[in-house]
Amino acid sequence: MKQSQHYLERAENCATLAEQAVNKPAKNRYKRMEEAWRALAEEQQWLDGEVAPQERAA
């Protein structure tokens, strides 16, 4: 499995945890973590040559 796919799975896990969070601070924390994992996945896709630089900027 590609590293970017691992990052996307972690992002999905954070999204699920955000939906299940019992308070607003926890929900916000999980949403920020989800965004960070998605950004890492995007960066890794670029580093692996899966996404062209101009596609990434869009």
Secondary structure, DSSP 8 states (H G I E B T S, - for coil): --HHHHHHHHHHHHHHHHHH-SSHHHHHHHHHHHHHHHHHHHHHHHHTTSS-HHHHH-
